[in-house]
């Protein structure tokens, strides 16, 4: 595994899960292949939908940290490719992957509202989203807008 991925894993706190997470990271990265770029990046958004199921299944099993890892990996890849592959050139007013991620976040927030998610997992997610918020995609373009949605939610706690 490349040093770039090791640093990402270290930053997000899953240094002991390289093999498991690296497979998911590769799957996520493959979705952002430039061949999948089309109008509104709909193909990418549709391909990301399968990860909503993964996240929901992990949360249903109480594996919140793992679910949040996957979500953060998606946001990280989306943020990187939004800038690197100039996704902003492929949509007028609707960037479909943003809406897919927003749907994922809605599921996550619904789980948090049940009171079942440990505070340390919420803190982990909050820290990860703060890192996403510091990336060029969010600072310059406001993508992923789920960062803003998360901040609004956190303001209500």
Helices and strands as residue ranges (DSSP letters): H 3-12, G 15-17, H 18-31, G 34-36, G 39-41, H 42-60, H 64-84, G 87-89, H 96-113, H 119-133, H 136-141, H 146-156
